[in-house]
Amino acid sequence: MADEIPPLPLRRGRAGPEGVVFSLPLPLRLRGLTRDGMIALRFAGPCAGVTVRVEDARGNALFAAPLATDEPLILLPLPRGAARIVAAGAGADLRASFLPVPDSFPLGRLALKLNAFLRGRIEMPPDAKGGIAGLALRWKIATDAARELRARLSTLIVCSAFGRHALQADYRRFRAKWVEDFAAAVPPDAAPLLTFITASDGAEADFAALNACATALKAQTDTRFDWLIAVPEARLAASAGALESVASGFARLVPAPRSGAAEGLAAALASATPDRLITILDPSGQPTRDAVAMIRAAFATHPDCQLLYTDEERRDAAGAPLEGVFKPAFNRHLLEAWPYTGAFTVFRADRAQALGLDPAYGDAATYDLLLRYVEGLDGPAIRHLPRIAYSGTGREAGFADPAAAAAGARALTARLGTAVEVSADGRFLRPLFPVPAAAPKVSIVIPTRDRAGVLGMTLRTLIANTAYRNFEIIVVDNGSVEPDTFALFEETKAAWPATTIVRDDGDFNFPRICNAGVAAMTGELILLLNNDIEVIDGGWLDEMVALICRRDGAADTGVVGAKLLFPDRTIQHAGVIAGLFRYAAHWFAHCPHWAQGYEGRLLTRQNLSAVTGACLLIRKDVWAAIGPLDAVRFAEDCNDIDLCLRARRGGYGVVQTPFALLIHHESASRGRRRTAEHRARLKAQRARFDALWHASTLVDPHYNPNLKRDSLLAACASAPEGPRDARTDAI
């Protein structure tokens, strides 16, 4: 419906050598007197090579960027004082229209509804009444369309190059109340002292950064720490005086036998006192004033903790707070993609010293140490503290550069014993786990009732496009009556003899139907697959089987989920976050297929608490251990989430992979209408789900309490929405 809402035209002014000028509407200009905003533009006319410039009333440029002509909507920031937009290098016949981004000016939501009501191409039902009743129905449809459009604009903000800046004000408001707010006093002997280690090349260029770190350390609310600064022996004599001045008496200089950051960190680690905590302090940023207090308090509360990492924040080029980096609890698959634990990862010094830091891995030496350190650790030994303890600049999700990623790939290969590829942009890693030599048989269970056209697409693409060939098809026929359906069954059995049709004539009950298919299986792995899935990637099942067959002692994967796209190539499923909207939800749904998600997490494998039953692979022994889909409490909804959470509770990992990509021909509209009876059934099932899993208060361990629990897009909360104690990945 949102596509039927036409954008509003922008008033076109002169076209001159500087470009075509478009005046902003008065409401946007008035809003811009007090705050920054955004606008979604649509251009009609030749746009190749066009640069869009935002100017104030005097013609001063406030922002400029080249136009991405392949995007239907262009999101632009409107800095304070914006009055017009100039399309430089555009043809004289260029036209522009816009859509108001909610909250970009007063009554933004109402403006979208009114635009939909007055100008939208709304198709009224044939039996719609006239008069007041007809207008009321049109307003309701327009409201649904505007709601859908708002959601699409929200995804545009999050996925655009300028979205981070648009959300900067939200984070600053959060920061003012919830950063550097830790006031608890930790007794001196309640936890070990914390040792910071830093490598310096002894050059004068390092002094300013080290001095900023020293200032931050002097301001710590807990002074039970020390600081080791490693300097190459060849530079130590020349720089000792300046460095000691920076250190102000609470740091110690450590000679490193050779130059290089990794060599320095290795020397500093070796010289630390073994019974302490230790963390690497990157001098490009600084700890928050309560960092030491928070860390020591966490270890005092959890003396069995062996590794702790915290949230952090990024600053922009000018040093202003830009965004929080809010991390999940321990996520082994994400760690195998990049060192997501970040700048403030705290080790036990004795364990880290026993392992040692290997300078051969260069910029990835600390990543290599982290990978070796977590081997054999799990549960309460690894904790995440959802509080910001470090503020730095210039850090993006992923490795800092391709060279660091290549070194990280070498380290990961050494740990896992398998080949590792680096993403095209040099940011992330992907271990290439092999399918076992004796490829396990996969029993693909597909529930259906007629709909031969859709089911035929699923079966034909499954057989034709799947490279992994050791599978059987089990179609559970829930009361089909159409001849085309039975003809399709015969066609499928002829094309793939390992096909079984199981008849179920009961009322629709998705779990019961799937369970009947599982009862007829002969394989070692169960794949639940909807009857409206299109297979487009030949390697999808190899990827899922390889992940679920992985055995390395610390990654007992029980469930694997794929990435599903709507037919319009927007995201339908990239993982489920439990507790969202007091239930569970597919985060980043309806975003473009290329969307990175929060901190790049849609681009990598990751552990999650749940995946969708539309394409879910589970081991047969796990199914037997945790029980089948719950056909009593969750006949239509919640059953796949409940299954995954039971797997988690049973000690099995749930993994979502973007490297198994399929099309899900489910309605892409957010405005699907359900009957009152259907809504009542769903409400009752979700109430039972809440009673069982406490979804209304649950903060998913693979989410973060500082992110909104009513947002699909991992937006920063205005206040923490859950406990901020050091936590494990337990559900």
Secondary structure, 3 states (H helix, E strand, C coil): CHHHCCCEECEEEEEECCEEEEECCHHHHHHCCCCCEEEEEEEECCCCCCEEEEEECCCCEEEEEECCCCCCCEEEEECCCEEEEEEECCCCCCEEEEEECCCCCCCHHHHHHHHHHHHCCCCCCCCCCCHHHHHHHHHHHHHHHHHHHHHHHHHHHHHCCCHHHHCHHHHHHHHHHHCCCCCCCCCCCCCCCEEEEEECCCCCHHHHHHHHHHHHHHCCCCCCEEEEEEEEHHHHHHHHHHHHHHHCCCEEEEEECCCCHHHHHHHHHHHCCCCCEEEECCCCCEECCCHHHHHHHHHHHCCCCCEEEEEEEEECCCCCEEEEECCCCCCHHHHCCCCCCCCCEEEEHHHHHHHCCCHHHHHHHHHHHHHHHHCCCCHHHEEEEEEEEEEEECCCCCCCCHHHHHHHHHHHHHHHCCCEEECCCCCCEEECCCCCCCCCCEEEEEEECCCHHHHHHHHHHHHHHCCCCCEEEEEEECCCCCHHHHHHHHHHHHHCCCEEEEECCCCCCHHHHHHHHHHCCCCCEEEEECCCEEECCCCHHHHHHHHHCCCCCCCCEEEEEEEEECCCCEEEECCEEECHHHCEEECCCCCECCCCCHHHCCCCCEECCECCCCEEEEEHHHHHHHCCCCCCCCCCCCHHHHHHHHHHHCCCEEEEEEEEEEEECCCCCCCCCCCHHHHHHHHHHHHHHHHHHCCCCCCCCCCCCCECCCCCCCCECCCCCCCCCCECCCC
